[in-house]
Amino acid sequence: MSDAQKYWQANIRLVIGCLIVWFVVSFGFGILLAEQLNSIRILGGYPLGFWFAQQGSIYTFVALIFFYAWRMNQLDRKFNVHED
């Protein structure tokens, strides 16, 4: 397998991992598990399931953007395709 194939395989694996995390947080916590999570109160009494549906998935998405950029910089250096 060439370096280019290994690079894109690592890139696709990273994208799929990030999408799985985002799906679990937004759909799993915000919709499927919302009733169970609503028994937990945070930040002045807000139900945790409601918080995940309204804000938690957005915060997670923004964190994933920064994680993806950081991890791709590492992959770029590893496969010597980084910008100087």
Gaussian input, Z-matrix of N, CA and C with variables (Angstrom, degrees):
# hf/3-21g

backbone

0 1
 N
 C     1     B1
 C     2     B2     1     A1
 N     3     B3     2     A2     1     D1
 C     4     B4     3     A3     2     D2
 C     5     B5     4     A4     3     D3
 N     6     B6     5     A5     4     D4
 C     7     B7     6     A6     5     D5
 C     8     B8     7     A7     6     D6
 N     9     B9     8     A8     7     D7
 C    10    B10     9     A9     8     D8
 C    11    B11    10    A10     9     D9
 N    12    B12    11    A11    10    D10
 C    13    B13    12    A12    11    D11
 C    14    B14    13    A13    12    D12
 N    15    B15    14    A14    13    D13
 C    16    B16    15    A15    14    D14
 C    17    B17    16    A16    15    D15
 N    18    B18    17    A17    16    D16
 C    19    B19    18    A18    17    D17
 C    20    B20    19    A19    18    D18
 N    21    B21    20    A20    19    D19
 C    22    B22    21    A21    20    D20
 C    23    B23    22    A22    21    D21
 N    24    B24    23    A23    22    D22
 C    25    B25    24    A24    23    D23
 C    26    B26    25    A25    24    D24
 N    27    B27    26    A26    25    D25
 C    28    B28    27    A27    26    D26
 C    29    B29    28    A28    27    D27
 N    30    B30    29    A29    28    D28
 C    31    B31    30    A30    29    D29
 C    32    B32    31    A31    30    D30
 N    33    B33    32    A32    31    D31
 C    34    B34    33    A33    32    D32
 C    35    B35    34    A34    33    D33
 N    36    B36    35    A35    34    D34
 C    37    B37    36    A36    35    D35
 C    38    B38    37    A37    36    D36
 N    39    B39    38    A38    37    D37
 C    40    B40    39    A39    38    D38
 C    41    B41    40    A40    39    D39
 N    42    B42    41    A41    40    D40
 C    43    B43    42    A42    41    D41
 C    44    B44    43    A43    42    D42
 N    45    B45    44    A44    43    D43
 C    46    B46    45    A45    44    D44
 C    47    B47    46    A46    45    D45
 N    48    B48    47    A47    46    D46
 C    49    B49    48    A48    47    D47
 C    50    B50    49    A49    48    D48
 N    51    B51    50    A50    49    D49
 C    52    B52    51    A51    50    D50
 C    53    B53    52    A52    51    D51
 N    54    B54    53    A53    52    D52
 C    55    B55    54    A54    53    D53
 C    56    B56    55    A55    54    D54
 N    57    B57    56    A56    55    D55
 C    58    B58    57    A57    56    D56
 C    59    B59    58    A58    57    D57
 N    60    B60    59    A59    58    D58
 C    61    B61    60    A60    59    D59
 C    62    B62    61    A61    60    D60
 N    63    B63    62    A62    61    D61
 C    64    B64    63    A63    62    D62
 C    65    B65    64    A64    63    D63
 N    66    B66    65    A65    64    D64
 C    67    B67    66    A66    65    D65
 C    68    B68    67    A67    66    D66
 N    69    B69    68    A68    67    D67
 C    70    B70    69    A69    68    D68
 C    71    B71    70    A70    69    D69
 N    72    B72    71    A71    70    D70
 C    73    B73    72    A72    71    D71
 C    74    B74    73    A73    72    D72
 N    75    B75    74    A74    73    D73
 C    76    B76    75    A75    74    D74
 C    77    B77    76    A76    75    D75
 N    78    B78    77    A77    76    D76
 C    79    B79    78    A78    77    D77
 C    80    B80    79    A79    78    D78
 N    81    B81    80    A80    79    D79
 C    82    B82    81    A81    80    D80
 C    83    B83    82    A82    81    D81
 N    84    B84    83    A83    82    D82
 C    85    B85    84    A84    83    D83
 C    86    B86    85    A85    84    D84
 N    87    B87    86    A86    85    D85
 C    88    B88    87    A87    86    D86
 C    89    B89    88    A88    87    D87
 N    90    B90    89    A89    88    D88
 C    91    B91    90    A90    89    D89
 C    92    B92    91    A91    90    D90
 N    93    B93    92    A92    91    D91
 C    94    B94    93    A93    92    D92
 C    95    B95    94    A94    93    D93
 N    96    B96    95    A95    94    D94
 C    97    B97    96    A96    95    D95
 C    98    B98    97    A97    96    D96
 N    99    B99    98    A98    97    D97
 C   100   B100    99    A99    98    D98
 C   101   B101   100   A100    99    D99
 N   102   B102   101   A101   100   D100
 C   103   B103   102   A102   101   D101
 C   104   B104   103   A103   102   D102
 N   105   B105   104   A104   103   D103
 C   106   B106   105   A105   104   D104
 C   107   B107   106   A106   105   D105
 N   108   B108   107   A107   106   D106
 C   109   B109   108   A108   107   D107
 C   110   B110   109   A109   108   D108
 N   111   B111   110   A110   109   D109
 C   112   B112   111   A111   110   D110
 C   113   B113   112   A112   111   D111
 N   114   B114   113   A113   112   D112
 C   115   B115   114   A114   113   D113
 C   116   B116   115   A115   114   D114
 N   117   B117   116   A116   115   D115
 C   118   B118   117   A117   116   D116
 C   119   B119   118   A118   117   D117
 N   120   B120   119   A119   118   D118
 C   121   B121   120   A120   119   D119
 C   122   B122   121   A121   120   D120
 N   123   B123   122   A122   121   D121
 C   124   B124   123   A123   122   D122
 C   125   B125   124   A124   123   D123
 N   126   B126   125   A125   124   D124
 C   127   B127   126   A126   125   D125
 C   128   B128   127   A127   126   D126
 N   129   B129   128   A128   127   D127
 C   130   B130   129   A129   128   D128
 C   131   B131   130   A130   129   D129
 N   132   B132   131   A131   130   D130
 C   133   B133   132   A132   131   D131
 C   134   B134   133   A133   132   D132
 N   135   B135   134   A134   133   D133
 C   136   B136   135   A135   134   D134
 C   137   B137   136   A136   135   D135
 N   138   B138   137   A137   136   D136
 C   139   B139   138   A138   137   D137
 C   140   B140   139   A139   138   D138
 N   141   B141   140   A140   139   D139
 C   142   B142   141   A141   140   D140
 C   143   B143   142   A142   141   D141
 N   144   B144   143   A143   142   D142
 C   145   B145   144   A144   143   D143
 C   146   B146   145   A145   144   D144
 N   147   B147   146   A146   145   D145
 C   148   B148   147   A147   146   D146
 C   149   B149   148   A148   147   D147
 N   150   B150   149   A149   148   D148
 C   151   B151   150   A150   149   D149
 C   152   B152   151   A151   150   D150
 N   153   B153   152   A152   151   D151
 C   154   B154   153   A153   152   D152
 C   155   B155   154   A154   153   D153
 N   156   B156   155   A155   154   D154
 C   157   B157   156   A156   155   D155
 C   158   B158   157   A157   156   D156
 N   159   B159   158   A158   157   D157
 C   160   B160   159   A159   158   D158
 C   161   B161   160   A160   159   D159
 N   162   B162   161   A161   160   D160
 C   163   B163   162   A162   161   D161
 C   164   B164   163   A163   162   D162
 N   165   B165   164   A164   163   D163
 C   166   B166   165   A165   164   D164
 C   167   B167   166   A166   165   D165
 N   168   B168   167   A167   166   D166
 C   169   B169   168   A168   167   D167
 C   170   B170   169   A169   168   D168
 N   171   B171   170   A170   169   D169
 C   172   B172   171   A171   170   D170
 C   173   B173   172   A172   171   D171
 N   174   B174   173   A173   172   D172
 C   175   B175   174   A174   173   D173
 C   176   B176   175   A175   174   D174
 N   177   B177   176   A176   175   D175
 C   178   B178   177   A177   176   D176
 C   179   B179   178   A178   177   D177
 N   180   B180   179   A179   178   D178
 C   181   B181   180   A180   179   D179
 C   182   B182   181   A181   180   D180
 N   183   B183   182   A182   181   D181
 C   184   B184   183   A183   182   D182
 C   185   B185   184   A184   183   D183
 N   186   B186   185   A185   184   D184
 C   187   B187   186   A186   185   D185
 C   188   B188   187   A187   186   D186
 N   189   B189   188   A188   187   D187
 C   190   B190   189   A189   188   D188
 C   191   B191   190   A190   189   D189
 N   192   B192   191   A191   190   D190
 C   193   B193   192   A192   191   D191
 C   194   B194   193   A193   192   D192
 N   195   B195   194   A194   193   D193
 C   196   B196   195   A195   194   D194
 C   197   B197   196   A196   195   D195
 N   198   B198   197   A197   196   D196
 C   199   B199   198   A198   197   D197
 C   200   B200   199   A199   198   D198
 N   201   B201   200   A200   199   D199
 C   202   B202   201   A201   200   D200
 C   203   B203   202   A202   201   D201
 N   204   B204   203   A203   202   D202
 C   205   B205   204   A204   203   D203
 C   206   B206   205   A205   204   D204
 N   207   B207   206   A206   205   D205
 C   208   B208   207   A207   206   D206
 C   209   B209   208   A208   207   D207
 N   210   B210   209   A209   208   D208
 C   211   B211   210   A210   209   D209
 C   212   B212   211   A211   210   D210
 N   213   B213   212   A212   211   D211
 C   214   B214   213   A213   212   D212
 C   215   B215   214   A214   213   D213
 N   216   B216   215   A215   214   D214
 C   217   B217   216   A216   215   D215
 C   218   B218   217   A217   216   D216
 N   219   B219   218   A218   217   D217
 C   220   B220   219   A219   218   D218
 C   221   B221   220   A220   219   D219
 N   222   B222   221   A221   220   D220
 C   223   B223   222   A222   221   D221
 C   224   B224   223   A223   222   D222
 N   225   B225   224   A224   223   D223
 C   226   B226   225   A225   224   D224
 C   227   B227   226   A226   225   D225
 N   228   B228   227   A227   226   D226
 C   229   B229   228   A228   227   D227
 C   230   B230   229   A229   228   D228
 N   231   B231   230   A230   229   D229
 C   232   B232   231   A231   230   D230
 C   233   B233   232   A232   231   D231
 N   234   B234   233   A233   232   D232
 C   235   B235   234   A234   233   D233
 C   236   B236   235   A235   234   D234
 N   237   B237   236   A236   235   D235
 C   238   B238   237   A237   236   D236
 C   239   B239   238   A238   237   D237
 N   240   B240   239   A239   238   D238
 C   241   B241   240   A240   239   D239
 C   242   B242   241   A241   240   D240
 N   243   B243   242   A242   241   D241
 C   244   B244   243   A243   242   D242
 C   245   B245   244   A244   243   D243
 N   246   B246   245   A245   244   D244
 C   247   B247   246   A246   245   D245
 C   248   B248   247   A247   246   D246
 N   249   B249   248   A248   247   D247
 C   250   B250   249   A249   248   D248
 C   251   B251   250   A250   249   D249

   B1=1.4539
   B2=1.5257
   B3=1.3200
   B4=1.4609
   B5=1.5355
   B6=1.3167
   B7=1.4638
   B8=1.5225
   B9=1.3384
   B10=1.4667
   B11=1.5252
   B12=1.3173
   B13=1.4638
   B14=1.5278
   B15=1.3216
   B16=1.4613
   B17=1.5230
   B18=1.3358
   B19=1.4609
   B20=1.5293
   B21=1.3385
   B22=1.4592
   B23=1.5195
   B24=1.3075
   B25=1.4628
   B26=1.5297
   B27=1.3288
   B28=1.4729
   B29=1.5213
   B30=1.3275
   B31=1.4617
   B32=1.5321
   B33=1.3067
   B34=1.4618
   B35=1.5233
   B36=1.3232
   B37=1.4684
   B38=1.5230
   B39=1.3307
   B40=1.4626
   B41=1.5276
   B42=1.3138
   B43=1.4690
   B44=1.5269
   B45=1.3114
   B46=1.4713
   B47=1.5233
   B48=1.3280
   B49=1.4620
   B50=1.5165
   B51=1.3242
   B52=1.4710
   B53=1.5263
   B54=1.3294
   B55=1.4619
   B56=1.5245
   B57=1.3154
   B58=1.4676
   B59=1.5209
   B60=1.3291
   B61=1.4683
   B62=1.5236
   B63=1.3295
   B64=1.4555
   B65=1.5290
   B66=1.3303
   B67=1.4655
   B68=1.5230
   B69=1.3305
   B70=1.4668
   B71=1.5197
   B72=1.3380
   B73=1.4690
   B74=1.5214
   B75=1.3271
   B76=1.4637
   B77=1.5233
   B78=1.3070
   B79=1.4580
   B80=1.5305
   B81=1.3259
   B82=1.4632
   B83=1.5128
   B84=1.3286
   B85=1.4631
   B86=1.5191
   B87=1.3260
   B88=1.4562
   B89=1.5131
   B90=1.3459
   B91=1.4616
   B92=1.5293
   B93=1.3237
   B94=1.4696
   B95=1.5245
   B96=1.3106
   B97=1.4689
   B98=1.5289
   B99=1.3317
   B100=1.4657
   B101=1.5233
   B102=1.3123
   B103=1.4726
   B104=1.5282
   B105=1.3240
   B106=1.4683
   B107=1.5246
   B108=1.3308
   B109=1.4583
   B110=1.5295
   B111=1.3176
   B112=1.4630
   B113=1.5219
   B114=1.3186
   B115=1.4644
   B116=1.5276
   B117=1.3313
   B118=1.4625
   B119=1.5198
   B120=1.3197
   B121=1.4771
   B122=1.5218
   B123=1.3311
   B124=1.4664
   B125=1.5240
   B126=1.2974
   B127=1.4573
   B128=1.5266
   B129=1.2938
   B130=1.4558
   B131=1.5117
   B132=1.3204
   B133=1.4487
   B134=1.5153
   B135=1.3161
   B136=1.4630
   B137=1.5280
   B138=1.3216
   B139=1.4702
   B140=1.5315
   B141=1.3247
   B142=1.4612
   B143=1.5282
   B144=1.3245
   B145=1.4663
   B146=1.5180
   B147=1.3277
   B148=1.4634
   B149=1.5233
   B150=1.3381
   B151=1.4540
   B152=1.5190
   B153=1.3485
   B154=1.4599
   B155=1.5179
   B156=1.3303
   B157=1.4581
   B158=1.5267
   B159=1.3123
   B160=1.4585
   B161=1.5236
   B162=1.3239
   B163=1.4578
   B164=1.5180
   B165=1.3057
   B166=1.4608
   B167=1.5086
   B168=1.3287
   B169=1.4599
   B170=1.5313
   B171=1.3220
   B172=1.4675
   B173=1.5214
   B174=1.3298
   B175=1.4653
   B176=1.5203
   B177=1.3200
   B178=1.4589
   B179=1.5210
   B180=1.3308
   B181=1.4536
   B182=1.5248
   B183=1.3110
   B184=1.4624
   B185=1.5290
   B186=1.3267
   B187=1.4699
   B188=1.5300
   B189=1.3191
   B190=1.4601
   B191=1.5250
   B192=1.3154
   B193=1.4625
   B194=1.5286
   B195=1.3288
   B196=1.4605
   B197=1.5236
   B198=1.3346
   B199=1.4641
   B200=1.5196
   B201=1.3360
   B202=1.4622
   B203=1.5314
   B204=1.3185
   B205=1.4628
   B206=1.5235
   B207=1.3260
   B208=1.4638
   B209=1.5253
   B210=1.3354
   B211=1.4655
   B212=1.5281
   B213=1.3358
   B214=1.4618
   B215=1.5233
   B216=1.3222
   B217=1.4700
   B218=1.5207
   B219=1.3327
   B220=1.4638
   B221=1.5280
   B222=1.3278
   B223=1.4657
   B224=1.5253
   B225=1.3161
   B226=1.4619
   B227=1.5255
   B228=1.3204
   B229=1.4696
   B230=1.5229
   B231=1.3114
   B232=1.4698
   B233=1.5292
   B234=1.3282
   B235=1.4557
   B236=1.5422
   B237=1.3093
   B238=1.4593
   B239=1.5362
   B240=1.3098
   B241=1.4619
   B242=1.5298
   B243=1.3280
   B244=1.4658
   B245=1.5326
   B246=1.3325
   B247=1.4493
   B248=1.5216
   B249=1.3026
   B250=1.4736
   B251=1.4931
   A1=108.18
   A2=116.65
   A3=120.85
   A4=110.67
   A5=114.98
   A6=120.21
   A7=111.29
   A8=116.29
   A9=119.78
   A10=110.61
   A11=117.47
   A12=120.85
   A13=110.96
   A14=116.96
   A15=120.74
   A16=111.05
   A17=116.38
   A18=121.07
   A19=110.43
   A20=116.99
   A21=119.87
   A22=111.84
   A23=117.27
   A24=119.67
   A25=110.15
   A26=116.91
   A27=120.59
   A28=110.71
   A29=117.29
   A30=121.92
   A31=110.07
   A32=118.12
   A33=121.64
   A34=110.67
   A35=117.98
   A36=121.25
   A37=110.29
   A38=117.17
   A39=121.72
   A40=111.03
   A41=117.31
   A42=121.19
   A43=110.07
   A44=117.28
   A45=120.52
   A46=110.71
   A47=117.32
   A48=120.49
   A49=112.45
   A50=116.28
   A51=120.11
   A52=111.07
   A53=117.36
   A54=120.63
   A55=111.87
   A56=117.06
   A57=120.47
   A58=110.47
   A59=116.63
   A60=120.07
   A61=110.15
   A62=117.13
   A63=120.56
   A64=111.22
   A65=117.73
   A66=121.31
   A67=110.93
   A68=116.67
   A69=120.22
   A70=110.68
   A71=116.91
   A72=119.96
   A73=111.27
   A74=117.72
   A75=119.45
   A76=112.52
   A77=118.49
   A78=120.78
   A79=111.23
   A80=116.54
   A81=120.00
   A82=112.98
   A83=116.61
   A84=120.16
   A85=112.27
   A86=117.13
   A87=120.34
   A88=114.32
   A89=118.48
   A90=120.86
   A91=111.81
   A92=116.62
   A93=119.82
   A94=113.25
   A95=117.40
   A96=121.40
   A97=112.65
   A98=117.08
   A99=120.16
   A100=112.14
   A101=117.85
   A102=120.60
   A103=111.46
   A104=116.68
   A105=119.91
   A106=110.92
   A107=116.81
   A108=120.22
   A109=112.46
   A110=117.88
   A111=120.52
   A112=112.64
   A113=118.06
   A114=120.04
   A115=111.46
   A116=116.84
   A117=122.43
   A118=107.92
   A119=117.04
   A120=122.33
   A121=109.63
   A122=116.00
   A123=120.91
   A124=109.56
   A125=117.07
   A126=125.26
   A127=113.93
   A128=116.31
   A129=120.26
   A130=114.73
   A131=117.78
   A132=120.38
   A133=116.64
   A134=118.45
   A135=119.78
   A136=109.95
   A137=117.63
   A138=120.17
   A139=110.18
   A140=116.35
   A141=121.17
   A142=111.83
   A143=118.43
   A144=120.96
   A145=111.85
   A146=116.29
   A147=121.16
   A148=110.50
   A149=117.12
   A150=120.84
   A151=111.09
   A152=117.61
   A153=120.11
   A154=111.04
   A155=117.89
   A156=120.60
   A157=111.31
   A158=117.80
   A159=120.86
   A160=113.90
   A161=118.16
   A162=120.16
   A163=114.21
   A164=117.57
   A165=120.86
   A166=113.59
   A167=116.92
   A168=119.08
   A169=111.14
   A170=117.27
   A171=120.19
   A172=110.50
   A173=117.18
   A174=120.30
   A175=110.68
   A176=116.50
   A177=120.27
   A178=110.75
   A179=117.03
   A180=120.57
   A181=111.13
   A182=117.95
   A183=121.28
   A184=110.10
   A185=117.38
   A186=120.51
   A187=110.67
   A188=117.41
   A189=120.89
   A190=111.69
   A191=117.89
   A192=120.61
   A193=110.12
   A194=116.51
   A195=119.77
   A196=111.41
   A197=117.33
   A198=120.74
   A199=110.57
   A200=116.93
   A201=120.32
   A202=111.13
   A203=117.49
   A204=120.86
   A205=110.98
   A206=117.14
   A207=121.37
   A208=111.12
   A209=115.99
   A210=120.50
   A211=111.31
   A212=117.70
   A213=120.00
   A214=111.25
   A215=117.77
   A216=119.73
   A217=110.29
   A218=116.87
   A219=120.01
   A220=111.31
   A221=117.00
   A222=120.36
   A223=111.25
   A224=117.20
   A225=120.58
   A226=110.88
   A227=116.79
   A228=120.22
   A229=110.98
   A230=116.90
   A231=120.79
   A232=110.92
   A233=116.87
   A234=120.93
   A235=112.29
   A236=116.62
   A237=124.28
   A238=112.37
   A239=116.28
   A240=121.38
   A241=110.88
   A242=116.23
   A243=120.74
   A244=110.79
   A245=113.97
   A246=120.66
   A247=108.68
   A248=116.38
   A249=119.30
   A250=112.18
   D1=133.21
   D2=-177.88
   D3=-76.35
   D4=165.66
   D5=178.34
   D6=-62.90
   D7=-36.83
   D8=179.34
   D9=-63.10
   D10=-40.78
   D11=178.55
   D12=-67.36
   D13=-40.07
   D14=177.51
   D15=-64.54
   D16=-39.72
   D17=179.07
   D18=-61.82
   D19=-49.04
   D20=-178.43
   D21=-70.29
   D22=-30.95
   D23=175.18
   D24=-64.79
   D25=-42.84
   D26=177.47
   D27=-65.82
   D28=-38.96
   D29=179.00
   D30=-63.79
   D31=-48.25
   D32=-179.44
   D33=-64.60
   D34=-38.63
   D35=177.16
   D36=-61.74
   D37=-40.62
   D38=178.18
   D39=-65.34
   D40=-44.24
   D41=179.45
   D42=-62.36
   D43=-45.56
   D44=-180.00
   D45=-62.83
   D46=-41.54
   D47=177.22
   D48=-61.09
   D49=-43.57
   D50=178.66
   D51=-64.86
   D52=-40.27
   D53=178.73
   D54=-65.67
   D55=-36.68
   D56=177.42
   D57=-64.35
   D58=-45.47
   D59=178.52
   D60=-60.41
   D61=-46.27
   D62=-179.38
   D63=-63.59
   D64=-39.86
   D65=178.45
   D66=-63.39
   D67=-46.35
   D68=-179.46
   D69=-60.72
   D70=-43.84
   D71=-178.32
   D72=-69.90
   D73=-48.06
   D74=-174.81
   D75=-76.83
   D76=-50.80
   D77=-176.99
   D78=-84.10
   D79=-45.72
   D80=-178.01
   D81=-66.44
   D82=-56.53
   D83=-177.48
   D84=-77.13
   D85=-36.45
   D86=-175.60
   D87=-80.37
   D88=-24.74
   D89=-176.45
   D90=-122.40
   D91=-60.20
   D92=-173.28
   D93=-67.44
   D94=-42.20
   D95=-176.46
   D96=-103.77
   D97=14.38
   D98=-175.26
   D99=-61.02
   D100=-42.51
   D101=-178.63
   D102=-62.07
   D103=-44.24
   D104=179.27
   D105=-66.94
   D106=-40.12
   D107=-178.97
   D108=-73.18
   D109=-22.66
   D110=-180.00
   D111=-67.25
   D112=-15.10
   D113=176.40
   D114=-74.35
   D115=-13.68
   D116=177.62
   D117=-99.19
   D118=128.17
   D119=-179.46
   D120=-106.50
   D121=139.12
   D122=178.18
   D123=-135.23
   D124=160.97
   D125=171.00
   D126=42.90
   D127=62.03
   D128=176.05
   D129=84.93
   D130=21.42
   D131=173.65
   D132=101.02
   D133=7.88
   D134=178.24
   D135=-74.53
   D136=135.89
   D137=175.72
   D138=-66.31
   D139=136.69
   D140=-175.49
   D141=-63.79
   D142=-37.99
   D143=177.91
   D144=-62.24
   D145=-42.01
   D146=176.70
   D147=-63.81
   D148=-42.25
   D149=179.72
   D150=-61.20
   D151=-44.71
   D152=178.42
   D153=-62.12
   D154=-40.26
   D155=-179.06
   D156=-67.58
   D157=-34.59
   D158=-174.99
   D159=-93.59
   D160=-41.76
   D161=-173.35
   D162=-127.81
   D163=-33.38
   D164=-174.63
   D165=-60.38
   D166=-40.83
   D167=-179.92
   D168=-68.61
   D169=-33.04
   D170=177.55
   D171=-69.03
   D172=-44.77
   D173=177.45
   D174=-61.25
   D175=-41.08
   D176=178.66
   D177=-63.02
   D178=-42.02
   D179=179.09
   D180=-61.55
   D181=-44.41
   D182=179.09
   D183=-63.80
   D184=-42.42
   D185=177.23
   D186=-62.41
   D187=-38.33
   D188=178.54
   D189=-66.26
   D190=-33.50
   D191=176.53
   D192=-61.89
   D193=-47.36
   D194=179.07
   D195=-66.16
   D196=-40.01
   D197=177.45
   D198=-62.43
   D199=-44.41
   D200=-179.98
   D201=-61.24
   D202=-45.00
   D203=179.49
   D204=-62.24
   D205=-43.65
   D206=179.18
   D207=-63.14
   D208=-45.96
   D209=-177.98
   D210=-68.64
   D211=-37.57
   D212=178.09
   D213=-66.88
   D214=-34.61
   D215=174.79
   D216=-61.23
   D217=-40.26
   D218=177.13
   D219=-64.72
   D220=-44.00
   D221=178.50
   D222=-64.58
   D223=-39.75
   D224=178.45
   D225=-59.81
   D226=-42.97
   D227=178.57
   D228=-68.11
   D229=-39.75
   D230=-178.87
   D231=-62.21
   D232=-40.22
   D233=-177.89
   D234=-98.42
   D235=9.65
   D236=176.08
   D237=55.65
   D238=47.52
   D239=174.50
   D240=-122.35
   D241=17.12
   D242=-177.48
   D243=-76.43
   D244=159.32
   D245=175.58
   D246=-91.43
   D247=145.63
   D248=179.86
   D249=-86.01

